């Protein structure tokens, strides 16, 4: 379980780094190579970057919650929900 959490943590950090690289690279390309305005470049690149980063982060959330459900064996669904909220904080 520790290796899975370590892998998910590294995957999450990598997704944040890739999101920043996508955003900064897109803005630089739009402003300098296409001679666009900074506001226009930011609005276009941030829209695409958010969609791209969701493709990274949603699987992490699903796998993390699945591991939490497997590890926390509870008969009551309400107790499982409360325990999962405790782990998120």
Helices and strands as residue ranges (DSSP letters): H 2-28, I 29-33, H 38-71, H 77-88
